[in-house]
């Protein structure tokens, strides 16, 4: 049961990280530390897309789910079910790469717009 809960927490953290990458520039304009963290996160997202790697959070979640014995608990939370659908959408790698590039460009524009 503990591994399932940890895996669900990782999915939520992953979702929040993705939301931060999309909207972090709005917060980063007011805080230099957040700006550095946000731009570093966008650069990391671009690198993992270019090299077709998986996010370390995905690896951690998969490992935790593999450690979990599904026979010991119920099917799961409806919130986690829908969050997983958002985080792990079935989208072409090239579309994700293009969206990552556009997201990076948009955020740089927001930072430079000051």
Protein Blocks (a to p, Z undefined) as FASTA:
>chain_A
ZZmmmmmmmmmmmmmmmmmmmmmmmmmmmpmklmmmmmmmmmmmmmmmmnopacfklmmm
mmmmmmpcfklpcfbjfklmmmmmmmmcccdfklmmmmmmmmmmmmmmmmmmZZ
